[in-house]
Amino acid sequence: MKRTLMGSKAKARKGSGFLKRMSSKAGQKVIKARRAKGRYRLSV
């Protein structure tokens, strides 16, 4: 039987990786906010 959540690293990067975030204005805002908050991980 398969597990309920089987995420792939490639898909995660494609959808919510750093480069994807930086490619849009809203995504850049997300990175900026996470930097301001002091997040250890800015994106996946």
N, CA, C, O and CB atoms as a CASP TS submission, in Angstrom:
PFRMAT TS
TARGET T0000
AUTHOR 0000-0000-0000
METHOD Language model
MODEL 1
PARENT N/A
ATOM      1  N   MET     1       0.835  -1.186   0.000  1.00  0.00           N
ATOM      2  CA  MET     1       0.000   0.000   0.000  1.00  0.00           C
ATOM      3  C   MET     1       0.886   1.259   0.000  1.00  0.00           C
ATOM      4  O   MET     1       1.907   1.311   0.686  1.00  0.00           O
ATOM      5  CB  MET     1      -0.954  -0.007   1.225  1.00  0.00           C
ATOM      6  N   LYS     2       0.476   2.266  -0.780  1.00  0.00           N
ATOM      7  CA  LYS     2       1.270   3.498  -0.857  1.00  0.00           C
ATOM      8  C   LYS     2       0.977   4.425   0.309  1.00  0.00           C
ATOM      9  O   LYS     2      -0.081   4.347   0.933  1.00  0.00           O
ATOM     10  CB  LYS     2       1.000   4.224  -2.171  1.00  0.00           C
ATOM     11  N   ARG     3       1.918   5.293   0.591  1.00  0.00           N
ATOM     12  CA  ARG     3       1.736   6.293   1.642  1.00  0.00           C
ATOM     13  C   ARG     3       0.813   7.399   1.145  1.00  0.00           C
ATOM     14  O   ARG     3       0.591   7.533  -0.059  1.00  0.00           O
ATOM     15  CB  ARG     3       3.098   6.882   2.088  1.00  0.00           C
ATOM     16  N   THR     4       0.282   8.181   2.061  1.00  0.00           N
ATOM     17  CA  THR     4      -0.633   9.255   1.665  1.00  0.00           C
ATOM     18  C   THR     4       0.100  10.413   0.993  1.00  0.00           C
ATOM     19  O   THR     4      -0.377  10.968   0.003  1.00  0.00           O
ATOM     20  CB  THR     4      -1.397   9.767   2.879  1.00  0.00           C
ATOM     21  N   LEU     5       1.251  10.770   1.532  1.00  0.00           N
ATOM     22  CA  LEU     5       2.018  11.865   0.942  1.00  0.00           C
ATOM     23  C   LEU     5       3.359  11.370   0.435  1.00  0.00           C
ATOM     24  O   LEU     5       4.210  10.941   1.215  1.00  0.00           O
ATOM     25  CB  LEU     5       2.221  12.989   1.957  1.00  0.00           C
ATOM     26  N   MET     6       3.540  11.432  -0.866  1.00  0.00           N
ATOM     27  CA  MET     6       4.806  11.009  -1.450  1.00  0.00           C
ATOM     28  C   MET     6       5.309  12.117  -2.376  1.00  0.00           C
ATOM     29  O   MET     6       5.293  11.973  -3.598  1.00  0.00           O
ATOM     30  CB  MET     6       4.648   9.658  -2.221  1.00  0.00           C
ATOM     31  N   GLY     7       5.750  13.211  -1.783  1.00  0.00           N
ATOM     32  CA  GLY     7       6.208  14.338  -2.574  1.00  0.00           C
ATOM     33  C   GLY     7       7.561  14.098  -3.208  1.00  0.00           C
ATOM     34  O   GLY     7       8.428  13.458  -2.613  1.00  0.00           O
ATOM     35  N   SER     8       7.745  14.611  -4.418  1.00  0.00           N
ATOM     36  CA  SER     8       9.043  14.472  -5.067  1.00  0.00           C
ATOM     37  C   SER     8       9.795  15.794  -4.951  1.00  0.00           C
ATOM     38  O   SER     8       9.204  16.871  -5.035  1.00  0.00           O
ATOM     39  CB  SER     8       8.883  14.051  -6.559  1.00  0.00           C
ATOM     40  N   LYS     9      11.097  15.693  -4.758  1.00  0.00           N
ATOM     41  CA  LYS     9      11.932  16.892  -4.606  1.00  0.00           C
ATOM     42  C   LYS     9      11.883  17.754  -5.860  1.00  0.00           C
ATOM     43  O   LYS     9      11.848  18.982  -5.781  1.00  0.00           O
ATOM     44  CB  LYS     9      13.385  16.502  -4.296  1.00  0.00           C
ATOM     45  N   ALA    10      11.879  17.100  -7.016  1.00  0.00           N
ATOM     46  CA  ALA    10      11.874  17.830  -8.280  1.00  0.00           C
ATOM     47  C   ALA    10      10.613  18.676  -8.419  1.00  0.00           C
ATOM     48  O   ALA    10      10.676  19.835  -8.829  1.00  0.00           O
ATOM     49  CB  ALA    10      11.988  16.858  -9.457  1.00  0.00           C
ATOM     50  N   LYS    11       9.466  18.090  -8.074  1.00  0.00           N
ATOM     51  CA  LYS    11       8.199  18.817  -8.175  1.00  0.00           C
ATOM     52  C   LYS    11       8.147  19.965  -7.183  1.00  0.00           C
ATOM     53  O   LYS    11       7.628  21.038  -7.488  1.00  0.00           O
ATOM     54  CB  LYS    11       7.019  17.874  -7.943  1.00  0.00           C
ATOM     55  N   ALA    12       8.688  19.734  -5.993  1.00  0.00           N
ATOM     56  CA  ALA    12       8.703  20.772  -4.957  1.00  0.00           C
ATOM     57  C   ALA    12       9.526  21.967  -5.436  1.00  0.00           C
ATOM     58  O   ALA    12       9.130  23.118  -5.254  1.00  0.00           O
ATOM     59  CB  ALA    12       9.277  20.215  -3.622  1.00  0.00           C
ATOM     60  N   ARG    13      10.670  21.682  -6.046  1.00  0.00           N
ATOM     61  CA  ARG    13      11.543  22.753  -6.536  1.00  0.00           C
ATOM     62  C   ARG    13      10.894  23.496  -7.694  1.00  0.00           C
ATOM     63  O   ARG    13      10.994  24.718  -7.805  1.00  0.00           O
ATOM     64  CB  ARG    13      12.900  22.184  -6.970  1.00  0.00           C
ATOM     65  N   LYS    14      10.225  22.730  -8.557  1.00  0.00           N
ATOM     66  CA  LYS    14       9.594  23.326  -9.730  1.00  0.00           C
ATOM     67  C   LYS    14       8.477  24.289  -9.329  1.00  0.00           C
ATOM     68  O   LYS    14       8.283  25.333  -9.951  1.00  0.00           O
ATOM     69  CB  LYS    14       9.041  22.232 -10.647  1.00  0.00           C
ATOM     70  N   GLY    15       7.755  23.917  -8.283  1.00  0.00           N
ATOM     71  CA  GLY    15       6.622  24.737  -7.866  1.00  0.00           C
ATOM     72  C   GLY    15       6.940  25.817  -6.863  1.00  0.00           C
ATOM     73  O   GLY    15       6.379  26.911  -6.927  1.00  0.00           O
ATOM     74  N   SER    16       7.843  25.522  -5.927  1.00  0.00           N
ATOM     75  CA  SER    16       8.099  26.506  -4.870  1.00  0.00           C
ATOM     76  C   SER    16       9.566  26.647  -4.509  1.00  0.00           C
ATOM     77  O   SER    16       9.909  26.908  -3.356  1.00  0.00           O
ATOM     78  CB  SER    16       7.332  26.139  -3.646  1.00  0.00           C
ATOM     79  N   GLY    17      10.431  26.472  -5.502  1.00  0.00           N
ATOM     80  CA  GLY    17      11.862  26.647  -5.281  1.00  0.00           C
ATOM     81  C   GLY    17      12.253  28.117  -5.308  1.00  0.00           C
ATOM     82  O   GLY    17      11.426  28.978  -5.605  1.00  0.00           O
ATOM     83  N   PHE    18      13.502  28.402  -5.000  1.00  0.00           N
ATOM     84  CA  PHE    18      13.995  29.779  -4.941  1.00  0.00           C
ATOM     85  C   PHE    18      13.875  30.490  -6.290  1.00  0.00           C
ATOM     86  O   PHE    18      13.412  31.629  -6.352  1.00  0.00           O
ATOM     87  CB  PHE    18      15.447  29.792  -4.479  1.00  0.00           C
ATOM     88  N   LEU    19      14.284  29.830  -7.353  1.00  0.00           N
ATOM     89  CA  LEU    19      14.247  30.453  -8.678  1.00  0.00           C
ATOM     90  C   LEU    19      12.822  30.759  -9.125  1.00  0.00           C
ATOM     91  O   LEU    19      12.562  31.779  -9.764  1.00  0.00           O
ATOM     92  CB  LEU    19      14.923  29.549  -9.700  1.00  0.00           C
ATOM     93  N   LYS    20      11.911  29.867  -8.782  1.00  0.00           N
ATOM     94  CA  LYS    20      10.505  30.064  -9.130  1.00  0.00           C
ATOM     95  C   LYS    20       9.954  31.276  -8.378  1.00  0.00           C
ATOM     96  O   LYS    20       9.216  32.086  -8.940  1.00  0.00           O
ATOM     97  CB  LYS    20       9.672  28.794  -8.805  1.00  0.00           C
ATOM     98  N   ARG    21      10.319  31.386  -7.116  1.00  0.00           N
ATOM     99  CA  ARG    21       9.876  32.526  -6.305  1.00  0.00           C
ATOM    100  C   ARG    21      10.405  33.847  -6.872  1.00  0.00           C
ATOM    101  O   ARG    21       9.684  34.841  -6.958  1.00  0.00           O
ATOM    102  CB  ARG    21      10.338  32.356  -4.845  1.00  0.00           C
ATOM    103  N   MET    22      11.670  33.829  -7.251  1.00  0.00           N
ATOM    104  CA  MET    22      12.300  35.049  -7.752  1.00  0.00           C
ATOM    105  C   MET    22      11.809  35.453  -9.141  1.00  0.00           C
ATOM    106  O   MET    22      12.034  36.583  -9.575  1.00  0.00           O
ATOM    107  CB  MET    22      13.791  34.872  -7.783  1.00  0.00           C
ATOM    108  N   SER    23      11.148  34.547  -9.828  1.00  0.00           N
ATOM    109  CA  SER    23      10.695  34.832 -11.185  1.00  0.00           C
ATOM    110  C   SER    23       9.460  35.721 -11.236  1.00  0.00           C
ATOM    111  O   SER    23       9.131  36.259 -12.293  1.00  0.00           O
ATOM    112  CB  SER    23      10.410  33.549 -11.899  1.00  0.00           C
ATOM    113  N   SER    24       8.770  35.883 -10.102  1.00  0.00           N
ATOM    114  CA  SER    24       7.602  36.766 -10.088  1.00  0.00           C
ATOM    115  C   SER    24       7.751  37.833  -9.016  1.00  0.00           C
ATOM    116  O   SER    24       8.489  37.659  -8.046  1.00  0.00           O
ATOM    117  CB  SER    24       6.315  35.960  -9.856  1.00  0.00           C
ATOM    118  N   LYS    25       7.047  38.933  -9.202  1.00  0.00           N
ATOM    119  CA  LYS    25       7.114  40.048  -8.257  1.00  0.00           C
ATOM    120  C   LYS    25       6.599  39.608  -6.887  1.00  0.00           C
ATOM    121  O   LYS    25       7.196  39.931  -5.860  1.00  0.00           O
ATOM    122  CB  LYS    25       6.298  41.256  -8.778  1.00  0.00           C
ATOM    123  N   ALA    26       5.500  38.878  -6.878  1.00  0.00           N
ATOM    124  CA  ALA    26       4.905  38.407  -5.621  1.00  0.00           C
ATOM    125  C   ALA    26       5.839  37.429  -4.908  1.00  0.00           C
ATOM    126  O   ALA    26       5.949  37.437  -3.682  1.00  0.00           O
ATOM    127  CB  ALA    26       3.543  37.737  -5.888  1.00  0.00           C
ATOM    128  N   GLY    27       6.507  36.588  -5.698  1.00  0.00           N
ATOM    129  CA  GLY    27       7.440  35.617  -5.138  1.00  0.00           C
ATOM    130  C   GLY    27       8.632  36.301  -4.485  1.00  0.00           C
ATOM    131  O   GLY    27       9.121  35.867  -3.442  1.00  0.00           O
ATOM    132  N   GLN    28       9.091  37.380  -5.117  1.00  0.00           N
ATOM    133  CA  GLN    28      10.208  38.150  -4.572  1.00  0.00           C
ATOM    134  C   GLN    28       9.808  38.766  -3.238  1.00  0.00           C
ATOM    135  O   GLN    28      10.621  38.894  -2.322  1.00  0.00           O
ATOM    136  CB  GLN    28      10.654  39.250  -5.563  1.00  0.00           C
ATOM    137  N   LYS    29       8.536  39.142  -3.154  1.00  0.00           N
ATOM    138  CA  LYS    29       8.001  39.717  -1.918  1.00  0.00           C
ATOM    139  C   LYS    29       8.022  38.668  -0.804  1.00  0.00           C
ATOM    140  O   LYS    29       8.321  38.976   0.350  1.00  0.00           O
ATOM    141  CB  LYS    29       6.558  40.249  -2.139  1.00  0.00           C
ATOM    142  N   VAL    30       7.702  37.437  -1.166  1.00  0.00           N
ATOM    143  CA  VAL    30       7.705  36.322  -0.213  1.00  0.00           C
ATOM    144  C   VAL    30       9.113  36.121   0.347  1.00  0.00           C
ATOM    145  O   VAL    30       9.303  36.017   1.559  1.00  0.00           O
ATOM    146  CB  VAL    30       7.197  35.015  -0.889  1.00  0.00           C
ATOM    147  N   ILE    31      10.105  36.067  -0.562  1.00  0.00           N
ATOM    148  CA  ILE    31      11.495  35.876  -0.147  1.00  0.00           C
ATOM    149  C   ILE    31      11.947  37.025   0.752  1.00  0.00           C
ATOM    150  O   ILE    31      12.618  36.818   1.763  1.00  0.00           O
ATOM    151  CB  ILE    31      12.419  35.765  -1.380  1.00  0.00           C
ATOM    152  N   LYS    32      11.563  38.239   0.359  1.00  0.00           N
ATOM    153  CA  LYS    32      11.928  39.431   1.131  1.00  0.00           C
ATOM    154  C   LYS    32      11.346  39.356   2.542  1.00  0.00           C
ATOM    155  O   LYS    32      12.025  39.665   3.521  1.00  0.00           O
ATOM    156  CB  LYS    32      11.436  40.710   0.419  1.00  0.00           C
ATOM    157  N   ALA    33      10.082  38.941   2.633  1.00  0.00           N
ATOM    158  CA  ALA    33       9.407  38.832   3.929  1.00  0.00           C
ATOM    159  C   ALA    33      10.058  37.762   4.800  1.00  0.00           C
ATOM    160  O   ALA    33      10.223  37.949   6.006  1.00  0.00           O
ATOM    161  CB  ALA    33       7.918  38.513   3.732  1.00  0.00           C
ATOM    162  N   ARG    34      10.427  36.641   4.183  1.00  0.00           N
ATOM    163  CA  ARG    34      11.060  35.554   4.933  1.00  0.00           C
ATOM    164  C   ARG    34      12.460  35.952   5.401  1.00  0.00           C
ATOM    165  O   ARG    34      12.904  35.544   6.474  1.00  0.00           O
ATOM    166  CB  ARG    34      11.133  34.282   4.071  1.00  0.00           C
ATOM    167  N   ARG    35      13.159  36.763   4.576  1.00  0.00           N
ATOM    168  CA  ARG    35      14.475  37.274   4.969  1.00  0.00           C
ATOM    169  C   ARG    35      14.324  38.201   6.167  1.00  0.00           C
ATOM    170  O   ARG    35      15.087  38.119   7.129  1.00  0.00           O
ATOM    171  CB  ARG    35      15.161  38.016   3.789  1.00  0.00           C
ATOM    172  N   ALA    36      13.327  39.089   6.098  1.00  0.00           N
ATOM    173  CA  ALA    36      13.083  40.062   7.163  1.00  0.00           C
ATOM    174  C   ALA    36      12.735  39.363   8.469  1.00  0.00           C
ATOM    175  O   ALA    36      13.117  39.813   9.549  1.00  0.00           O
ATOM    176  CB  ALA    36      11.959  41.023   6.765  1.00  0.00           C
ATOM    177  N   LYS    37      12.009  38.263   8.359  1.00  0.00           N
ATOM    178  CA  LYS    37      11.593  37.518   9.541  1.00  0.00           C
ATOM    179  C   LYS    37      12.744  36.689  10.111  1.00  0.00           C
ATOM    180  O   LYS    37      12.717  36.270  11.268  1.00  0.00           O
ATOM    181  CB  LYS    37      10.411  36.611   9.204  1.00  0.00           C
ATOM    182  N   GLY    38      13.758  36.462   9.266  1.00  0.00           N
ATOM    183  CA  GLY    38      14.922  35.711   9.723  1.00  0.00           C
ATOM    184  C   GLY    38      14.776  34.216   9.576  1.00  0.00           C
ATOM    185  O   GLY    38      15.356  33.446  10.342  1.00  0.00           O
ATOM    186  N   ARG    39      14.006  33.810   8.596  1.00  0.00           N
ATOM    187  CA  ARG    39      13.821  32.374   8.351  1.00  0.00           C
ATOM    188  C   ARG    39      15.141  31.726   7.954  1.00  0.00           C
ATOM    189  O   ARG    39      15.926  32.295   7.195  1.00  0.00           O
ATOM    190  CB  ARG    39      12.762  32.140   7.251  1.00  0.00           C
ATOM    191  N   TYR    40      15.372  30.531   8.478  1.00  0.00           N
ATOM    192  CA  TYR    40      16.582  29.780   8.135  1.00  0.00           C
ATOM    193  C   TYR    40      16.484  29.309   6.689  1.00  0.00           C
ATOM    194  O   TYR    40      17.462  29.363   5.944  1.00  0.00           O
ATOM    195  CB  TYR    40      16.785  28.569   9.097  1.00  0.00           C
ATOM    196  N   ARG    41      15.294  28.846   6.296  1.00  0.00           N
ATOM    197  CA  ARG    41      15.061  28.395   4.921  1.00  0.00           C
ATOM    198  C   ARG    41      14.155  29.391   4.220  1.00  0.00           C
ATOM    199  O   ARG    41      13.026  29.617   4.655  1.00  0.00           O
ATOM    200  CB  ARG    41      14.437  26.969   4.891  1.00  0.00           C
ATOM    201  N   LEU    42      14.633  29.981   3.153  1.00  0.00           N
ATOM    202  CA  LEU    42      13.839  30.960   2.419  1.00  0.00           C
ATOM    203  C   LEU    42      12.831  30.292   1.501  1.00  0.00           C
ATOM    204  O   LEU    42      11.733  30.805   1.287  1.00  0.00           O
ATOM    205  CB  LEU    42      14.743  31.872   1.615  1.00  0.00           C
ATOM    206  N   SER    43      13.216  29.135   0.957  1.00  0.00           N
ATOM    207  CA  SER    43      12.314  28.382   0.091  1.00  0.00           C
ATOM    208  C   SER    43      12.693  26.915   0.165  1.00  0.00           C
ATOM    209  O   SER    43      13.600  26.529   0.903  1.00  0.00           O
ATOM    210  CB  SER    43      12.370  28.900  -1.381  1.00  0.00           C
ATOM    211  N   VAL    44      11.983  26.098  -0.612  1.00  0.00           N
ATOM    212  CA  VAL    44      12.208  24.649  -0.568  1.00  0.00           C
ATOM    213  C   VAL    44      13.600  24.275  -1.044  1.00  0.00           C
ATOM    214  O   VAL    44      13.948  23.094  -1.068  1.00  0.00           O
ATOM    215  CB  VAL    44      11.172  23.929  -1.412  1.00  0.00           C
TER
END
